């Protein structure tokens, strides 16, 4: 469905806390807050909380390709989920304009008790598609996922591979203005990803704004124009991809001159 809005992401002073339950004892709370990590604190309701995100601010406009880097637990996926509306900030604000698709989890938005066809229909309805467009969506997903024989059966009986194919096909069938992507979609079975790579690259190129969280240096260099380096839920550095990635990895990194955009080829674990 066409969207007349100009794509935009605006995050202003975003803070997000996760409460920890079963920590009501005063001595336990004091120990956690004082010794475990700087990300532990007490909120105004005397709950121990993890400070998942702290003072996150940035603006993205059409043409921006943002990569999120940082060690495991830095807050990259949490930020993606907050941008997608899955988590709500405690303070601060996030504004997203334009159609959005979040490639965060192969099961996201799927009801395993419904059939494959019913899940496709629900995805189409949630995207505002009419009946004709939903029929085209179903044809596209069935062809890519190669599951004609199982399309009318409940997803809960599908194999793990079938669920991944269906989830990927559904997630990439509708092309958004704003694309949020976690590194799960750059991994998986080699044969499947070889088949899926062209579809994924077309989606990335077609999006007006991309936000990608990954350790894959090839993906960052191929797809991102700027990076945000996160640690402990905060922004450490922000700037052009080559500059920030060189500082993060501890050695100079330059963008490859590509005759065509081949996308990520081999994962680099980056800095642990």
VOBA-1610 file (N, C-alpha, C; in pm, whole numbers, padded with zeros to 5 digits, always signed):
BEGIN
Unk+00084-00119+00000Unk+00000+00000+00000Unk+00088+00124+00000Unk+00064+00221-00089Unk+00146+00342-00093Unk+00134+00420+00036Unk+00242+00486+00075Unk+00243+00566+00196Unk+00299+00703+00159Unk+00217+00809+00182Unk+00255+00943+00139Unk+00346+01012+00239Unk+00363+00955+00358Unk+00448+01018+00458Unk+00595+01005+00421Unk+00672+01109+00453Unk+00816+01102+00440Unk+00871+01019+00555Unk+00958+00924+00524Unk+01014+00837+00628Unk+01098+00918+00726Unk+01084+00885+00854Unk+01157+00957+00958Unk+01163+00872+01084Unk+01279+00873+01150Unk+01291+00820+01287Unk+01355+00930+01371Unk+01290+00963+01481Unk+01342+01064+01572Unk+01335+01011+01715Unk+01451+00989+01774Unk+01460+00944+01913Unk+01517+01060+01996Unk+01448+01095+02105Unk+01488+01208+02188Unk+01496+01164+02334Unk+01618+01159+02388Unk+01638+01130+02529Unk+01571+01002+02578Unk+01581+00894+02499Unk+01510+00770+02531Unk+01578+00696+02646Unk+01500+00663+02748Unk+01546+00581+02860Unk+01449+00465+02877Unk+01504+00346+02898Unk+01422+00226+02914Unk+01476+00142+03029Unk+01387+00104+03121Unk+01424+00019+03235Unk+01347-00111+03229Unk+01413-00220+03270Unk+01347-00348+03288Unk+01345-00381+03436Unk+01227-00391+03500Unk+01223-00426+03643Unk+01265-00570+03667Unk+01337-00593+03776Unk+01373-00728+03819Unk+01284-00765+03936Unk+01210-00873+03920Unk+01119-00916+04026Unk+01190-01019+04115Unk+01127-01054+04226Unk+01186-01148+04324Unk+01314-01093+04384Unk+01323-00961+04397Unk+01440-00900+04461Unk+01392-00800+04567Unk+01290-00840+04643Unk+01229-00747+04737Unk+01309-00729+04865Unk+01396-00824+04899Unk+01473-00811+05022Unk+01566-00691+05017Unk+01567-00611+05127Unk+01644-00487+05127Unk+01792-00512+05105Unk+01848-00614+05172Unk+01991-00640+05158Unk+02027-00687+05018Unk+01938-00769+04959Unk+01962-00817+04823Unk+01958-00702+04724Unk+01860-00614+04740Unk+01850-00499+04650Unk+01975-00411+04661Unk+02018-00389+04785Unk+02135-00304+04805Unk+02259-00365+04741Unk+02273-00498+04754Unk+02387-00567+04694Unk+02385-00555+04542Unk+02267-00579+04483Unk+02255-00572+04338Unk+02286-00433+04286Unk+02228-00332+04349Unk+02245-00196+04302Unk+02389-00149+04319Unk+02454-00189+04428Unk+02586-00135+04459Unk+02702-00211+04396Unk+02682-00341+04370Unk+02798-00420+04330Unk+02787-00492+04197Unk+02667-00520+04150Unk+02655-00606+04032Unk+02699-00534+03905Unk+02641-00419+03877Unk+02674-00347+03755Unk+02621-00206+03764Unk+02681-00119+03687Unk+02634+00020+03681Unk+02495+00030+03619Unk+02449-00076+03555Unk+02319-00070+03489Unk+02205-00104+03585Unk+02236-00143+03709Unk+02134-00169+03809Unk+02101-00041+03886Unk+01974-00023+03919Unk+01933+00093+03997Unk+01799+00062+04063Unk+01752+00154+04147Unk+01619+00146+04205Unk+01534+00255+04144Unk+01410+00219+04104Unk+01322+00321+04048Unk+01240+00386+04159Unk+01146+00474+04120Unk+01069+00547+04220Unk+00966+00460+04291Unk+00953+00334+04249Unk+00865+00239+04317Unk+00944+00138+04398Unk+01071+00169+04420Unk+01162+00086+04500Unk+01184-00052+04439Unk+01175-00061+04309Unk+01206-00187+04239Unk+01348-00180+04185Unk+01417-00295+04188Unk+01546-00302+04121Unk+01521-00312+03971Unk+01587-00226+03894Unk+01567-00226+03750Unk+01701-00233+03680Unk+01699-00287+03559Unk+01815-00282+03469Unk+01797-00162+03378Unk+01897-00077+03376Unk+01892+00039+03288Unk+01929-00006+03147Unk+01829-00044+03071Unk+01853-00104+02940Unk+01901-00002+02838Unk+01841+00116+02837Unk+01880+00223+02745Unk+01889+00352+02825Unk+01989+00435+02792Unk+02008+00561+02863Unk+02040+00675+02766Unk+01952+00773+02765Unk+01973+00900+02694Unk+02009+00878+02546Unk+01925+00802+02477Unk+01946+00772+02335Unk+01876+00878+02250Unk+01953+00946+02169Unk+01897+01050+02080Unk+01963+01043+01943Unk+01882+01044+01838Unk+01932+01055+01701Unk+01814+01080+01608Unk+01844+01124+01487Unk+01741+01146+01385Unk+01786+01079+01256Unk+01695+01007+01192Unk+01722+00943+01064Unk+01621+00992+00962Unk+01671+01023+00841Unk+01587+01071+00733Unk+01609+00983+00609Unk+01526+00999+00506Unk+01541+00916+00386Unk+01684+00915+00334Unk+01733+00796+00305Unk+01870+00779+00257Unk+01966+00736+00367Unk+01924+00750+00494Unk+02012+00710+00604Unk+02014+00558+00619Unk+02135+00506+00639Unk+02158+00363+00661Unk+02242+00351+00788Unk+02176+00320+00900Unk+02242+00321+01030Unk+02272+00179+01077Unk+02397+00155+01117Unk+02436+00030+01179Unk+02454+00048+01328Unk+02413-00052+01406Unk+02432-00052+01551Unk+02537-00157+01585Unk+02644-00115+01653Unk+02750-00208+01693Unk+02773-00197+01843Unk+02843-00295+01897Unk+02872-00299+02039Unk+02881-00442+02086Unk+02934-00463+02204Unk+02948-00598+02258Unk+02811-00657+02289Unk+02807-00787+02312Unk+02682-00852+02349Unk+02627-00790+02477Unk+02498-00757+02475Unk+02437-00693+02591Unk+02449-00543+02593Unk+02499-00484+02484Unk+02519-00339+02480Unk+02388-00262+02468Unk+02281-00329+02422Unk+02152-00263+02408Unk+02105-00248+02264Unk+02176-00311+02170Unk+02143-00294+02028Unk+02004-00349+01994Unk+01979-00475+02030Unk+01850-00535+02000Unk+01739-00468+02079Unk+01767-00429+02202Unk+01668-00357+02282Unk+01628-00227+02214Unk+01726-00156+02157Unk+01695-00032+02086Unk+01609-00061+01964Unk+01643-00165+01888Unk+01561-00201+01772Unk+01417-00230+01813Unk+01399-00305+01922Unk+01264-00339+01967Unk+01189-00216+02018Unk+01262-00121+02072Unk+01198+00003+02116Unk+01155+00086+01996Unk+01241+00092+01894Unk+01204+00163+01772Unk+01082+00099+01705Unk+01070-00034+01719Unk+00959-00107+01657Unk+00830-00094+01737Unk+00837-00037+01857Unk+00718-00022+01940Unk+00689-00140+02030Unk+00781-00236+02036Unk+00762-00352+02124Unk+00783-00312+02270Unk+00884-00227+02295Unk+00907-00172+02427Unk+00872-00024+02426Unk+00822+00025+02539Unk+00788+00167+02551Unk+00888+00236+02643Unk+00946+00347+02600Unk+01043+00416+02684Unk+00982+00462+02816Unk+01064+00461+02922Unk+01020+00515+03051Unk+01013+00667+03042Unk+01115+00727+02982Unk+01115+00870+02954Unk+01172+00891+02816Unk+01152+01010+02762Unk+01194+01038+02626Unk+01087+00998+02527Unk+01116+01014+02399Unk+01015+00986+02297Unk+01079+00931+02171Unk+00999+00854+02098Unk+01039+00801+01967Unk+00926+00831+01869Unk+00963+00888+01757Unk+00866+00915+01651Unk+00912+00844+01524Unk+00825+00762+01468Unk+00855+00691+01343Unk+00746+00725+01242Unk+00786+00777+01128Unk+00695+00806+01018Unk+00723+00710+00903Unk+00617+00674+00832Unk+00631+00584+00718Unk+00603+00441+00758Unk+00576+00358+00660Unk+00552+00216+00687Unk+00677+00152+00742Unk+00660+00062+00839Unk+00773+00003+00909Unk+00765-00149+00906Unk+00880-00212+00891Unk+00889-00358+00903Unk+01010-00388+00990Unk+00991-00479+01087Unk+01098-00513+01180Unk+01134-00661+01163Unk+01254-00687+01110Unk+01303-00824+01093Unk+01385-00858+01218Unk+01316-00896+01324Unk+01381-00916+01453Unk+01376-01061+01499Unk+01272-01133+01462Unk+01253-01268+01513Unk+01172-01346+01410Unk+01214-01468+01375Unk+01139-01543+01274Unk+00996-01574+01314Unk+00966-01571+01444Unk+00832-01603+01491Unk+00749-01479+01517Unk+00809-01360+01502Unk+00742-01237+01539Unk+00615-01218+01456Unk+00501-01206+01526Unk+00374-01181+01459Unk+00306-01306+01407Unk+00364-01424+01428Unk+00301-01547+01381Unk+00226-01615+01495Unk+00108-01667+01462Unk+00029-01745+01557Unk+00041-01891+01517Unk+00108-01970+01601Unk+00136-02109+01564Unk+00011-02196+01562Unk-00098-02148+01621Unk-00222-02226+01620Unk-00303-02204+01494Unk-00264-02105+01415Unk-00331-02081+01288Unk-00255-02148+01175Unk-00320-02162+01061Unk-00255-02223+00945Unk-00160-02122+00881Unk-00077-02172+00791Unk+00011-02082+00717Unk-00068-01979+00640Unk-00177-02022+00573Unk-00259-01928+00496Unk-00321-01822+00586Unk-00370-01862+00703Unk-00431-01766+00795Unk-00328-01665+00846Unk-00205-01710+00870Unk-00101-01617+00912Unk-00068-01518+00802Unk-00067-01565+00678Unk-00042-01475+00565Unk-00153-01371+00554Unk-00278-01416+00570Unk-00391-01324+00561Unk-00384-01218+00671Unk-00353-01261+00795Unk-00344-01166+00905Unk-00232-01064+00881Unk-00118-01110+00828Unk-00009-01018+00800Unk-00051-00915+00694Unk-00123-00962+00594Unk-00170-00870+00491Unk-00271-00770+00545Unk-00364-00816+00628Unk-00463-00726+00687Unk-00398-00623+00777Unk-00298-00666+00855Unk-00230-00572+00945Unk-00152-00466+00868Unk-00112-00500+00744Unk-00040-00405+00660Unk-00134-00317+00578Unk-00266-00341+00593Unk-00363-00259+00522Unk-00384-00299+00378Unk-00353-00423+00342Unk-00368-00468+00204Unk-00514-00502+00174Unk-00554-00484+00048Unk-00688-00526+00007Unk-00686-00673-00032Unk-00801-00729-00068Unk-00811-00872-00096Unk-00720-00916-00211Unk-00714-00834-00315Unk-00629-00868-00430Unk-00482-00872-00390Unk-00440-00771-00311Unk-00300-00767-00268Unk-00268-00883-00175Unk-00364-00923-00092Unk-00342-01036-00001Unk-00325-01165-00082Unk-00403-01180-00189Unk-00387-01297-00277Unk-00247-01300-00337Unk-00197-01184-00381Unk-00062-01176-00437Unk+00043-01206-00329Unk+00017-01157-00208Unk+00107-01184-00095Unk+00115-01334-00069Unk+00000-01401-00068Unk-00001-01545-00043Unk+00075-01620-00152Unk+00055-01582-00276Unk+00125-01649-00387Unk+00276-01631-00372Unk+00319-01511-00336Unk+00462-01483-00320Unk+00521-01566-00207Unk+00453-01568-00093Unk+00504-01641+00024Unk+00506-01791-00002Unk+00402-01843-00062Unk+00396-01987-00090Unk+00508-02029-00184Unk+00536-01947-00284Unk+00640-01980-00380Unk+00778-01976-00314Unk+00804-01871-00240Unk+00936-01858-00180Unk+00958-01963-00070Unk+00857-01984+00015Unk+00872-02077+00127Unk+00860-02222+00084Unk+00811-02247-00039Unk+00801-02382-00094Unk+00722-02473+00000Unk+00597-02433+00027Unk+00519-02510+00124Unk+00373-02525+00083Unk+00350-02549-00046Unk+00214-02566-00094Unk+00139-02675-00019Unk+00206-02785+00011Unk+00139-02898+00074Unk+00098-02870+00217Unk+00161-02772+00282Unk+00138-02748+00424Unk+00067-02616+00453Unk+00032-02540+00349Unk-00018-02405+00369Unk-00148-02403+00449Unk-00227-02511+00442Unk-00355-02515+00513Unk-00347-02591+00645Unk-00227-02621+00691Unk-00209-02691+00817Unk-00159-02594+00924Unk-00185-02623+01053Unk-00140-02533+01161Unk+00012-02521+01164Unk+00061-02402+01189Unk+00205-02377+01193Unk+00272-02459+01302Unk+00199-02493+01409Unk+00260-02566+01521Unk+00312-02703+01480Unk+00265-02759+01369Unk+00315-02890+01326Unk+00430-02877+01225Unk+00465-02756+01186Unk+00573-02736+01091Unk+00707-02773+01153Unk+00801-02813+01070Unk+00938-02834+01116Unk+01003-02697+01142Unk+01117-02700+01212Unk+01187-02575+01241Unk+01225-02505+01110Unk+01270-02581+01011Unk+01309-02522+00883Unk+01192-02458+00811Unk+01075-02522+00817Unk+00957-02467+00752Unk+00913-02337+00819Unk+00922-02332+00952Unk+00885-02210+01024Unk+00977-02096+00987Unk+01107-02126+00975Unk+01202-02022+00936Unk+01171-01972+00795Unk+01142-02064+00702Unk+01111-02022+00565Unk+00985-01937+00561Unk+00881-01980+00633Unk+00757-01905+00635Unk+00778-01768+00701Unk+00849-01767+00814Unk+00873-01641+00884Unk+00952-01543+00798Unk+01056-01593+00732Unk+01137-01508+00645Unk+01055-01456+00528Unk+00979-01545+00465Unk+00898-01505+00349Unk+00796-01400+00389Unk+00730-01419+00503Unk+00631-01322+00549Unk+00697-01187+00581Unk+00812-01194+00649Unk+00879-01072+00694Unk+00931-00990+00577Unk+00966-01055+00466Unk+01027-00984+00355Unk+00934-00962+00236Unk+00809-01006+00250Unk+00716-00995+00137Unk+00662-00853+00120Unk+00649-00781+00231Unk+00594-00645+00226Unk+00709-00547+00241Unk+00730-00462+00143Unk+00845-00372+00140Unk+00811-00242+00213Unk+00885-00209+00318Unk+00853-00091+00399Unk+00937+00031+00360Unk+00899+00148+00415Unk+00984+00267+00405Unk+01095+00262+00509Unk+01061+00211+00628Unk+01157+00201+00738Unk+01180+00054+00769Unk+01304+00009+00759Unk+01339-00131+00783Unk+01431-00143+00903Unk+01388-00219+01004Unk+01469-00251+01121Unk+01510-00396+01112Unk+01638-00426+01126Unk+01684-00563+01105Unk+01789-00603+01207Unk+01766-00718+01272Unk+01864-00776+01363Unk+01943-00881+01287Unk+02058-00918+01341Unk+02151-01003+01268Unk+02099-01145+01248Unk+01989-01184+01313Unk+01933-01317+01287Unk+01910-01337+01138Unk+01870-01231+01068Unk+01837-01245+00927Unk+01959-01251+00837Unk+02079-01242+00896Unk+02202-01259+00820Unk+02264-01395+00848Unk+02197-01476+00929Unk+02251-01606+00968Unk+02161-01717+00916Unk+02180-01837+00969Unk+02094-01948+00930Unk+02162-02043+00835Unk+02086-02138+00788Unk+02136-02241+00698Unk+02192-02179+00570Unk+02312-02224+00532Unk+02382-02163+00418Unk+02301-02174+00289Unk+02242-02290+00265Unk+02164-02309+00143Unk+02043-02216+00139Unk+01978-02204+00256Unk+01861-02116+00262Unk+01901-01971+00240Unk+02010-01925+00305Unk+02050-01786+00293Unk+02097-01753+00153Unk+02158-01849+00084Unk+02199-01825-00054Unk+02076-01794-00139Unk+01969-01868-00113Unk+01845-01849-00186Unk+01774-01719-00146Unk+01792-01681-00018Unk+01720-01566+00035Unk+01794-01435+00016Unk+01924-01441-00016Unk+02006-01319-00014Unk+01955-01212-00112Unk+01920-01252-00232Unk+01873-01155-00330Unk+01747-01086-00282Unk+01656-01163-00226Unk+01530-01107-00175Unk+01557-01007-00063Unk+01649-01041+00026Unk+01681-00954+00138Unk+01750-00826+00091Unk+01845-00840-00003Unk+01916-00722-00053Unk+01823-00626-00126Unk+01726-00679-00200Unk+01629-00593-00268Unk+01547-00515-00166Unk+01513-00581-00057Unk+01436-00515+00047Unk+01517-00403+00113Unk+01645-00431+00140Unk+01732-00331+00202Unk+01748-00211+00109Unk+01771-00236-00019Unk+01790-00126-00114Unk+01663-00044-00130Unk+01547-00110-00120Unk+01420-00040-00141Unk+01375+00043-00023Unk+01427+00016+00096Unk+01385+00092+00215Unk+01443+00233+00211Unk+01366+00330+00259Unk+01415+00467+00266Unk+01511+00485+00384Unk+01483+00413+00494Unk+01569+00418+00613Unk+01596+00275+00657Unk+01722+00244+00688Unk+01761+00113+00740Unk+01829+00132+00875Unk+01790+00048+00972Unk+01862+00038+01099Unk+01897-00110+01117Unk+02027-00140+01121Unk+02077-00277+01125Unk+02166-00299+01245Unk+02136-00400+01325Unk+02222-00439+01437Unk+02294-00567+01400Unk+02429-00564+01398Unk+02503-00683+01358Unk+02650-00673+01399Unk+02715-00791+01408Unk+02861-00801+01422Unk+02927-00823+01286Unk+02847-00833+01181Unk+02896-00867+01048Unk+02956-00743+00981Unk+03089-00736+00974Unk+03154-00617+00920Unk+03126-00598+00771Unk+03110-00707+00696Unk+03076-00695+00555Unk+02942-00625+00537Unk+02843-00664+00618Unk+02711-00602+00609Unk+02718-00454+00644Unk+02794-00420+00746Unk+02806-00280+00786Unk+02870-00197+00676Unk+02977-00250+00614Unk+03047-00176+00510Unk+02964-00167+00381Unk+02890-00272+00351Unk+02811-00275+00228Unk+02684-00191+00238Unk+02621-00193+00356Unk+02486-00140+00367Unk+02474-00011+00448Unk+02568+00021+00533Unk+02549+00132+00628Unk+02637+00253+00595Unk+02579+00370+00607Unk+02654+00494+00584Unk+02705+00554+00715Unk+02646+00516+00826Unk+02690+00565+00956Unk+02664+00460+01062Unk+02737+00470+01173Unk+02723+00373+01282Unk+02700+00443+01414Unk+02630+00373+01502Unk+02623+00409+01643Unk+02685+00293+01721Unk+02786+00324+01800Unk+02854+00227+01886Unk+02792+00238+02025Unk+02737+00127+02073Unk+02668+00125+02203Unk+02743+00038+02303Unk+02743+00079+02428Unk+02791-00002+02540Unk+02708+00037+02663Unk+02673-00064+02743Unk+02599-00040+02867Unk+02471+00041+02844Unk+02409+00021+02728Unk+02283+00088+02700Unk+02296+00233+02658Unk+02419+00279+02635Unk+02444+00419+02598Unk+02515+00427+02464Unk+02505+00543+02399Unk+02581+00569+02278Unk+02722+00613+02316Unk+02823+00537+02269Unk+02963+00568+02297Unk+03020+00659+02188Unk+02997+00622+02062Unk+03045+00700+01949Unk+02940+00694+01840Unk+02943+00793+01753Unk+02853+00797+01637Unk+02924+00869+01524Unk+02913+00815+01402Unk+02979+00880+01290Unk+02983+00792+01166Unk+03064+00829+01064Unk+03074+00752+00941Unk+03118+00608+00968Unk+03069+00517+00887Unk+03092+00374+00909Unk+03239+00340+00924Unk+03323+00382+00827Unk+03464+00343+00832Unk+03533+00395+00958Unk+03503+00518+00998Unk+03568+00578+01113Unk+03533+00505+01242Unk+03404+00482+01264Unk+03360+00419+01389Unk+03402+00273+01393Unk+03391+00204+01280Unk+03427+00062+01277Unk+03577+00043+01298Unk+03659+00132+01243Unk+03804+00124+01264Unk+03838+00141+01411Unk+03772+00236+01477Unk+03797+00256+01620Unk+03748+00138+01702Unk+03633+00085+01667Unk+03574-00028+01740Unk+03659-00154+01729Unk+03707-00183+01607Unk+03786-00304+01585Unk+03933-00287+01622Unk+03981-00163+01630Unk+04119-00138+01668Unk+04217-00144+01553Unk+04167-00139+01429Unk+04256-00134+01311Unk+04181-00066+01198Unk+04253-00009+01102Unk+04186+00065+00994Unk+04096-00025+00910Unk+03980+00028+00875Unk+03884-00043+00791Unk+03841+00051+00681Unk+03841+00002+00558Unk+03797+00085+00446Unk+03687+00013+00369Unk+03599+00091+00313Unk+03488+00036+00235Unk+03541-00025+00107Unk+03494-00144+00073Unk+03536-00208-00050Unk+03472-00141-00170Unk+03547-00135-00278Unk+03491-00086-00403Unk+03426-00204-00474Unk+03294-00204-00479Unk+03222-00317-00534Unk+03163-00283-00671Unk+03176-00378-00764Unk+03113-00358-00893Unk+02963-00367-00882Unk+02917-00445-00784Unk+02774-00453-00755Unk+02762-00483-00608Unk+02643-00461-00555Unk+02622-00482-00412Unk+02595-00629-00388Unk+02692-00697-00327Unk+02679-00840-00306Unk+02622-00874-00170Unk+02618-00779-00079Unk+02565-00806+00054Unk+02669-00878+00139Unk+02631-00909+00262Unk+02723-00973+00354Unk+02758-01114+00311Unk+02884-01149+00325Unk+02926-01282+00283Unk+02975-01370+00398Unk+03042-01314+00491Unk+03094-01397+00599Unk+03093-01318+00727Unk+03038-01379+00832Unk+03024-01307+00959Unk+03160-01286+01022Unk+03174-01166+01077Unk+03292-01132+01157Unk+03241-01103+01296Unk+03287-01177+01393Unk+03236-01163+01527Unk+03267-01027+01588Unk+03354-00951+01520Unk+03384-00820+01574Unk+03453-00831+01706Unk+03428-00733+01791Unk+03492-00735+01922Unk+03393-00786+02024Unk+03433-00889+02096Unk+03344-00950+02195Unk+03341-00867+02322
//
